Amino acid sequence: MMTVRHCSWFFIAASLAASASARAQNSVRVAPAAAQTAEVEAWQLVPQPQSSLVFARDGSLVGEIGRQFRTTVALRTLPRYLAHAFIAVEDQRFYQHDGVDLIGVASAIKGKLFGERRGGASTITQQLVGNMHPDIIDRRDLSLGRKLREQSAAREMEKHYTKDQILEAYLNQVDLGHNWFGVEAAARHYFGKSASRLSLAESATLAALPKSPVLYDPTRFPARSKTRRDLILGLMADQGYITRDVAERARAEPVVTAPDAGMSAPSQYFVDAVRQAAQRAGIPVANGGYRIYTTLDPALQRAAVTALVDGTARVEARPGYRHAKYADAIKIRAPYLQGAVVVVDPTSGDVRALVGGRNYASSPFDRVFALRQPGSAIKPLVYAAALADSIPPNAIVPDTALSIPMPSGPNYQPGNADGQFLGPMTLHEALVKSRNPVAVQLGMRVGIDTIAALAQRLGVASPMALVPSSAIGASAIRPLELVTAYTAFANLGSVVQSRLITRIDDPTGRAAYSAPSAPLTPALDPRVAFMVRRMMQDVADRGTGAAARQAVPSAIPVAGKTGTTNDNADVWFVGMTPDLVGAVWLGFDQPTTIAAGAAGGSLAAPIWGQMIARYYASLGNAAPALSAAWDAVPPGLLYAELDRETGAVADSLTPPARRYVEFFLPGTEPPVLKTDPWRLPQFGALVFH
């Protein structure tokens, strides 16, 4: 048997002998865009991919884009103990060797022969060679040939670069888990701060990761991470980088990582949408180094994520829910209930929150941009077309059985979710109670093509089928399109297109792209928009959207509309406050009945309400005063006090509970107001209390 000394010297001699010949093998030909070829050698330090950083509207970081998440930083900007932590555990003779630690090599061989636990023989320089040039030096290759080539390249690297240059490159290159490369990206995601601000204990925690980013992940295994961190602190003290007292104080600190991977809000779906928007604008953000400034509101985004996660879990806990619940479905790869939330600022079109599903890691498909049937959530557009066509809001239309002949196939017979017909009622009440036959009759009267044209003017790009069922949401639409259409009701007739990005700076800091707020585009009579919004306030106050209204403080005005498809496969609530318009959708990716009796009012509206309530609560004293925003009546409207049940002008016999104020376009007011000189319709400003 070869002795340890013989084996050690054999390996060392082989290392030295191979260094000259291996250099010739340590290069690779890379085909450039031009006709020439460029040679990259394994000892060379080459620029590494940077990630593009995505910032929220308040300047906080919400995501990164790139093949590897990395932000290169200068060694001089880092605390000295950060570099020392890595040196202490990875390469204690870093400043003495020439790229290959012969003492370490001998120690490693001895450990293998005698079964002793000893550190690896690879120096920081060798690790850098393999990590920076994996196509030339594959560190997964355990052969002696690879090791010798690596050692030769490491020695050559040390001839061309200073120790600080090598150390800086290593600290920016090293894989620290989760696709986070280098200490800056790792510090940002593990601890929510720049590497320049890391504490000694946090620095040692990062230095624990090169041995195994998975095994010592502080977010998943804090106890195991702390054990290795404390070992490194001890090594730093042994090697004179810190005192024993300093090491003990650092050991006493718990391992605490930042929530949401150091981002101000969980925003992966939003970041994906930003990447796609930037690429459509011709900005190659995937190449890295860009700084992308967006419209996201972290407080609202957190509220949206929490509300969706909590709300879908509540649906799964309801009696009679028969599908696999999320936790079980993930294990067996079964379909599970999904959801989406998107909220915009109606004055600018800024997307303030966007959640494309319950969990990005398990399903990155973004449902905010998926086509789904909106059900009754499309009805405000139908009613707007009817009002614009001079049908008054107190017109009586029967909620009754219909049988509509179709060019091919059986007659179309719309029903209601409750299986009942309530008989004659006003348009206003029909919207509040979401009666399908009334909406179908209105659609047929004004023409589905008229409604489709209005939808297009309101920003709906998805085509609307020219069939009666489109009046109750049979034509699929994207959640963001529906929210865009609803901005016209918030803006008194003007629609605004959504935007995700405000500007992008290139890697040099120069502006590469700018997206000013989209202009408000008139698309609907302001008076009609006001009338429909007032109806939708009633939907929230006492109709199918009451669950949303109940969750939100009374000082915040709420208007909205629920939506449920015939087979209970899609449920919606699209709602607004004076400064927000948002939609919540629930369903399965492959349309499936959620549960018997599932409805937008009972499933989606509570999620919307919880989100809005959480958001305004988070603002505290900074919450805007909103109640006055919707009080002003557009000029040119008439109003009168009516009987809610009959639609007639209220008189002395009308009970107070049935009295309400209704608005009319001139010429559509009740006839009695036109003929009775003592009962003139009212004009001008009206203040609600």
WODA-V741177 format. One record per residue. N is the residue number from 1. SS is DSSP state (@ for helix, = for strand, . for the rest). NEAR is the number of other C-alpha atoms within 12 Angstrom. Layout:
n = [N | N]
ss = [SS | SS]
near = [NEAR | NEAR]
This chain:
n = [1 | 2 | 3 | 4 | 5 | 6 | 7 | 8 | 9 | 10 | 11 | 12 | 13 | 14 | 15 | 16 | 17 | 18 | 19 | 20 | 21 | 22 | 23 | 24 | 25 | 26 | 27 | 28 | 29 | 30 | 31 | 32 | 33 | 34 | 35 | 36 | 37 | 38 | 39 | 40 | 41 | 42 | 43 | 44 | 45 | 46 | 47 | 48 | 49 | 50 | 51 | 52 | 53 | 54 | 55 | 56 | 57 | 58 | 59 | 60 | 61 | 62 | 63 | 64 | 65 | 66 | 67 | 68 | 69 | 70 | 71 | 72 | 73 | 74 | 75 | 76 | 77 | 78 | 79 | 80 | 81 | 82 | 83 | 84 | 85 | 86 | 87 | 88 | 89 | 90 | 91 | 92 | 93 | 94 | 95 | 96 | 97 | 98 | 99 | 100 | 101 | 102 | 103 | 104 | 105 | 106 | 107 | 108 | 109 | 110 | 111 | 112 | 113 | 114 | 115 | 116 | 117 | 118 | 119 | 120 | 121 | 122 | 123 | 124 | 125 | 126 | 127 | 128 | 129 | 130 | 131 | 132 | 133 | 134 | 135 | 136 | 137 | 138 | 139 | 140 | 141 | 142 | 143 | 144 | 145 | 146 | 147 | 148 | 149 | 150 | 151 | 152 | 153 | 154 | 155 | 156 | 157 | 158 | 159 | 160 | 161 | 162 | 163 | 164 | 165 | 166 | 167 | 168 | 169 | 170 | 171 | 172 | 173 | 174 | 175 | 176 | 177 | 178 | 179 | 180 | 181 | 182 | 183 | 184 | 185 | 186 | 187 | 188 | 189 | 190 | 191 | 192 | 193 | 194 | 195 | 196 | 197 | 198 | 199 | 200 | 201 | 202 | 203 | 204 | 205 | 206 | 207 | 208 | 209 | 210 | 211 | 212 | 213 | 214 | 215 | 216 | 217 | 218 | 219 | 220 | 221 | 222 | 223 | 224 | 225 | 226 | 227 | 228 | 229 | 230 | 231 | 232 | 233 | 234 | 235 | 236 | 237 | 238 | 239 | 240 | 241 | 242 | 243 | 244 | 245 | 246 | 247 | 248 | 249 | 250 | 251 | 252 | 253 | 254 | 255 | 256 | 257 | 258 | 259 | 260 | 261 | 262 | 263 | 264 | 265 | 266 | 267 | 268 | 269 | 270 | 271 | 272 | 273 | 274 | 275 | 276 | 277 | 278 | 279 | 280 | 281 | 282 | 283 | 284 | 285 | 286 | 287 | 288 | 289 | 290 | 291 | 292 | 293 | 294 | 295 | 296 | 297 | 298 | 299 | 300 | 301 | 302 | 303 | 304 | 305 | 306 | 307 | 308 | 309 | 310 | 311 | 312 | 313 | 314 | 315 | 316 | 317 | 318 | 319 | 320 | 321 | 322 | 323 | 324 | 325 | 326 | 327 | 328 | 329 | 330 | 331 | 332 | 333 | 334 | 335 | 336 | 337 | 338 | 339 | 340 | 341 | 342 | 343 | 344 | 345 | 346 | 347 | 348 | 349 | 350 | 351 | 352 | 353 | 354 | 355 | 356 | 357 | 358 | 359 | 360 | 361 | 362 | 363 | 364 | 365 | 366 | 367 | 368 | 369 | 370 | 371 | 372 | 373 | 374 | 375 | 376 | 377 | 378 | 379 | 380 | 381 | 382 | 383 | 384 | 385 | 386 | 387 | 388 | 389 | 390 | 391 | 392 | 393 | 394 | 395 | 396 | 397 | 398 | 399 | 400 | 401 | 402 | 403 | 404 | 405 | 406 | 407 | 408 | 409 | 410 | 411 | 412 | 413 | 414 | 415 | 416 | 417 | 418 | 419 | 420 | 421 | 422 | 423 | 424 | 425 | 426 | 427 | 428 | 429 | 430 | 431 | 432 | 433 | 434 | 435 | 436 | 437 | 438 | 439 | 440 | 441 | 442 | 443 | 444 | 445 | 446 | 447 | 448 | 449 | 450 | 451 | 452 | 453 | 454 | 455 | 456 | 457 | 458 | 459 | 460 | 461 | 462 | 463 | 464 | 465 | 466 | 467 | 468 | 469 | 470 | 471 | 472 | 473 | 474 | 475 | 476 | 477 | 478 | 479 | 480 | 481 | 482 | 483 | 484 | 485 | 486 | 487 | 488 | 489 | 490 | 491 | 492 | 493 | 494 | 495 | 496 | 497 | 498 | 499 | 500 | 501 | 502 | 503 | 504 | 505 | 506 | 507 | 508 | 509 | 510 | 511 | 512 | 513 | 514 | 515 | 516 | 517 | 518 | 519 | 520 | 521 | 522 | 523 | 524 | 525 | 526 | 527 | 528 | 529 | 530 | 531 | 532 | 533 | 534 | 535 | 536 | 537 | 538 | 539 | 540 | 541 | 542 | 543 | 544 | 545 | 546 | 547 | 548 | 549 | 550 | 551 | 552 | 553 | 554 | 555 | 556 | 557 | 558 | 559 | 560 | 561 | 562 | 563 | 564 | 565 | 566 | 567 | 568 | 569 | 570 | 571 | 572 | 573 | 574 | 575 | 576 | 577 | 578 | 579 | 580 | 581 | 582 | 583 | 584 | 585 | 586 | 587 | 588 | 589 | 590 | 591 | 592 | 593 | 594 | 595 | 596 | 597 | 598 | 599 | 600 | 601 | 602 | 603 | 604 | 605 | 606 | 607 | 608 | 609 | 610 | 611 | 612 | 613 | 614 | 615 | 616 | 617 | 618 | 619 | 620 | 621 | 622 | 623 | 624 | 625 | 626 | 627 | 628 | 629 | 630 | 631 | 632 | 633 | 634 | 635 | 636 | 637 | 638 | 639 | 640 | 641 | 642 | 643 | 644 | 645 | 646 | 647 | 648 | 649 | 650 | 651 | 652 | 653 | 654 | 655 | 656 | 657 | 658 | 659 | 660 | 661 | 662 | 663 | 664 | 665 | 666 | 667 | 668 | 669 | 670 | 671 | 672 | 673 | 674 | 675 | 676 | 677 | 678 | 679 | 680 | 681 | 682 | 683 | 684 | 685 | 686 | 687 | 688 | 689]
ss = [. | . | . | @ | @ | @ | @ | @ | @ | @ | @ | @ | @ | @ | @ | @ | @ | @ | @ | @ | @ | @ | @ | @ | @ | . | = | = | = | = | = | . | . | . | . | . | = | = | = | = | = | . | . | . | . | . | . | . | . | . | . | = | = | = | = | . | . | . | . | . | = | = | = | = | = | . | . | . | = | . | . | . | . | . | @ | @ | @ | . | . | @ | @ | @ | @ | @ | @ | @ | @ | @ | @ | @ | . | . | . | . | . | . | . | . | . | . | . | @ | @ | @ | @ | @ | @ | @ | @ | @ | @ | @ | @ | @ | . | . | . | . | . | . | . | . | . | @ | @ | @ | @ | @ | @ | @ | @ | @ | . | . | . | . | . | . | . | . | . | . | . | @ | @ | @ | @ | @ | @ | @ | @ | @ | @ | @ | @ | @ | @ | @ | @ | @ | . | . | @ | @ | @ | @ | @ | @ | @ | @ | @ | @ | @ | . | = | . | . | . | . | = | = | @ | @ | @ | @ | @ | @ | @ | @ | @ | @ | . | . | . | @ | @ | @ | . | . | @ | @ | @ | @ | @ | @ | @ | @ | . | . | . | . | . | . | . | . | . | . | . | . | . | . | @ | @ | @ | @ | @ | @ | @ | @ | @ | @ | @ | @ | @ | @ | @ | @ | @ | . | . | . | . | . | @ | @ | @ | @ | @ | @ | @ | @ | . | . | . | . | . | . | . | @ | @ | @ | @ | . | . | . | . | . | @ | @ | @ | @ | @ | @ | @ | @ | @ | @ | @ | @ | @ | . | . | . | . | @ | @ | @ | . | . | . | = | = | = | = | . | . | . | @ | @ | @ | @ | @ | @ | @ | @ | @ | @ | @ | @ | @ | @ | @ | @ | @ | @ | @ | . | . | . | . | . | . | . | . | . | @ | @ | @ | @ | @ | @ | @ | . | . | . | . | . | = | = | = | = | = | = | = | . | . | . | . | . | = | = | = | = | = | = | . | . | . | . | . | . | . | . | . | . | . | @ | @ | @ | . | = | = | = | . | @ | @ | @ | @ | @ | @ | @ | @ | @ | @ | @ | @ | @ | @ | . | . | . | . | . | . | . | = | = | = | = | . | . | . | . | = | . | . | . | . | . | . | . | = | . | . | . | . | . | . | . | . | . | . | = | = | = | = | @ | @ | @ | @ | @ | @ | . | . | . | @ | @ | @ | @ | @ | @ | @ | @ | @ | @ | @ | . | @ | @ | @ | @ | @ | @ | @ | @ | @ | @ | . | . | . | . | . | . | . | . | . | . | @ | @ | @ | @ | @ | . | . | . | = | = | = | @ | @ | @ | @ | @ | @ | @ | @ | @ | @ | @ | @ | . | . | . | = | = | . | . | . | = | . | = | = | = | = | = | . | . | . | . | . | = | = | = | = | . | . | . | . | . | . | = | = | . | . | . | @ | @ | @ | @ | @ | @ | @ | @ | @ | @ | @ | @ | @ | @ | @ | @ | @ | . | . | . | @ | @ | @ | @ | @ | @ | . | . | . | . | . | . | . | = | = | = | = | = | = | . | . | . | . | . | = | = | = | = | = | = | = | = | . | . | = | = | = | = | = | = | = | = | . | . | . | . | . | . | . | . | . | . | . | . | @ | @ | @ | @ | @ | @ | @ | @ | @ | @ | @ | @ | @ | @ | @ | @ | @ | @ | @ | @ | @ | @ | @ | . | . | . | . | @ | @ | @ | @ | . | . | . | . | . | . | = | = | = | = | = | = | = | . | . | . | . | . | = | . | . | . | . | . | . | @ | @ | @ | = | = | = | = | = | = | = | . | . | . | . | . | @ | @ | @ | @ | @ | . | . | . | . | . | . | = | . | . | . | . | . | . | .]
near = [7 | 13 | 13 | 20 | 18 | 16 | 22 | 25 | 22 | 20 | 30 | 30 | 18 | 25 | 32 | 28 | 18 | 27 | 30 | 21 | 20 | 31 | 30 | 20 | 24 | 37 | 25 | 21 | 16 | 16 | 12 | 11 | 8 | 8 | 8 | 10 | 12 | 14 | 18 | 27 | 32 | 39 | 42 | 33 | 31 | 22 | 18 | 30 | 27 | 33 | 34 | 38 | 38 | 45 | 35 | 38 | 28 | 19 | 21 | 27 | 36 | 43 | 41 | 43 | 40 | 29 | 20 | 31 | 38 | 41 | 38 | 34 | 28 | 24 | 27 | 17 | 19 | 28 | 25 | 27 | 37 | 40 | 41 | 38 | 46 | 41 | 39 | 34 | 41 | 38 | 39 | 32 | 27 | 34 | 22 | 17 | 25 | 29 | 42 | 40 | 32 | 31 | 27 | 29 | 36 | 29 | 28 | 26 | 30 | 27 | 20 | 19 | 19 | 13 | 11 | 13 | 13 | 20 | 24 | 29 | 34 | 38 | 41 | 48 | 49 | 44 | 41 | 44 | 46 | 38 | 36 | 39 | 30 | 25 | 21 | 32 | 36 | 25 | 26 | 16 | 17 | 13 | 13 | 18 | 23 | 29 | 36 | 36 | 41 | 51 | 48 | 40 | 46 | 47 | 38 | 32 | 37 | 33 | 19 | 18 | 21 | 20 | 27 | 23 | 25 | 40 | 42 | 33 | 36 | 42 | 47 | 39 | 42 | 44 | 33 | 39 | 34 | 25 | 24 | 38 | 39 | 46 | 51 | 42 | 43 | 46 | 42 | 38 | 39 | 38 | 33 | 29 | 27 | 27 | 37 | 28 | 22 | 31 | 29 | 37 | 41 | 45 | 44 | 48 | 50 | 54 | 48 | 41 | 40 | 39 | 27 | 22 | 29 | 21 | 22 | 28 | 34 | 40 | 30 | 21 | 22 | 25 | 20 | 24 | 35 | 35 | 26 | 34 | 42 | 37 | 26 | 42 | 44 | 29 | 30 | 38 | 28 | 20 | 21 | 19 | 27 | 27 | 18 | 19 | 16 | 22 | 30 | 22 | 19 | 30 | 29 | 17 | 23 | 20 | 33 | 24 | 30 | 22 | 21 | 23 | 32 | 29 | 34 | 32 | 38 | 39 | 49 | 37 | 38 | 47 | 42 | 30 | 35 | 42 | 36 | 22 | 27 | 36 | 20 | 14 | 19 | 15 | 29 | 28 | 36 | 31 | 26 | 32 | 34 | 35 | 43 | 47 | 39 | 44 | 40 | 47 | 38 | 35 | 33 | 42 | 40 | 32 | 37 | 44 | 42 | 33 | 35 | 41 | 34 | 24 | 34 | 40 | 25 | 21 | 37 | 29 | 19 | 20 | 13 | 14 | 21 | 18 | 26 | 24 | 26 | 30 | 21 | 15 | 18 | 18 | 13 | 12 | 14 | 18 | 25 | 36 | 44 | 46 | 50 | 52 | 56 | 54 | 52 | 44 | 38 | 39 | 33 | 34 | 44 | 39 | 45 | 41 | 51 | 52 | 51 | 44 | 42 | 42 | 29 | 25 | 16 | 21 | 24 | 22 | 24 | 35 | 36 | 38 | 31 | 29 | 30 | 38 | 38 | 48 | 42 | 51 | 56 | 51 | 52 | 54 | 52 | 45 | 57 | 49 | 40 | 39 | 39 | 33 | 24 | 24 | 31 | 36 | 43 | 41 | 32 | 25 | 31 | 24 | 31 | 25 | 24 | 23 | 17 | 20 | 14 | 14 | 10 | 9 | 9 | 10 | 16 | 20 | 21 | 32 | 27 | 33 | 28 | 18 | 16 | 17 | 24 | 24 | 20 | 23 | 31 | 35 | 43 | 47 | 42 | 43 | 48 | 40 | 38 | 50 | 45 | 50 | 41 | 44 | 50 | 45 | 36 | 44 | 36 | 27 | 24 | 28 | 27 | 35 | 23 | 29 | 43 | 35 | 25 | 35 | 40 | 24 | 29 | 40 | 35 | 35 | 25 | 27 | 26 | 31 | 24 | 21 | 29 | 38 | 41 | 40 | 47 | 45 | 46 | 34 | 32 | 31 | 37 | 36 | 48 | 48 | 41 | 56 | 51 | 50 | 52 | 57 | 53 | 47 | 49 | 47 | 41 | 36 | 35 | 33 | 41 | 39 | 36 | 44 | 36 | 45 | 41 | 33 | 31 | 37 | 28 | 27 | 24 | 12 | 14 | 15 | 18 | 25 | 27 | 23 | 26 | 20 | 24 | 24 | 19 | 26 | 27 | 23 | 33 | 38 | 31 | 30 | 34 | 43 | 42 | 40 | 46 | 45 | 44 | 41 | 42 | 47 | 38 | 34 | 42 | 41 | 27 | 25 | 31 | 42 | 47 | 34 | 32 | 48 | 39 | 30 | 29 | 32 | 22 | 20 | 22 | 33 | 40 | 46 | 49 | 56 | 57 | 50 | 52 | 49 | 40 | 34 | 24 | 32 | 34 | 46 | 51 | 50 | 53 | 58 | 57 | 48 | 47 | 35 | 34 | 42 | 48 | 54 | 55 | 58 | 59 | 58 | 43 | 31 | 29 | 19 | 23 | 25 | 26 | 38 | 30 | 22 | 27 | 34 | 41 | 46 | 44 | 34 | 46 | 48 | 50 | 42 | 47 | 59 | 46 | 33 | 43 | 48 | 33 | 26 | 35 | 29 | 22 | 20 | 18 | 13 | 9 | 11 | 19 | 21 | 19 | 21 | 21 | 19 | 21 | 32 | 19 | 20 | 30 | 26 | 22 | 21 | 30 | 31 | 36 | 35 | 31 | 35 | 28 | 32 | 26 | 27 | 34 | 30 | 32 | 26 | 20 | 12 | 13 | 19 | 15 | 15 | 13 | 21 | 22 | 29 | 31 | 40 | 43 | 40 | 34 | 25 | 22 | 27 | 34 | 34 | 22 | 20 | 25 | 19 | 12 | 12 | 10 | 10 | 19 | 19 | 31 | 25 | 19 | 17 | 17 | 21 | 14 | 15 | 10]
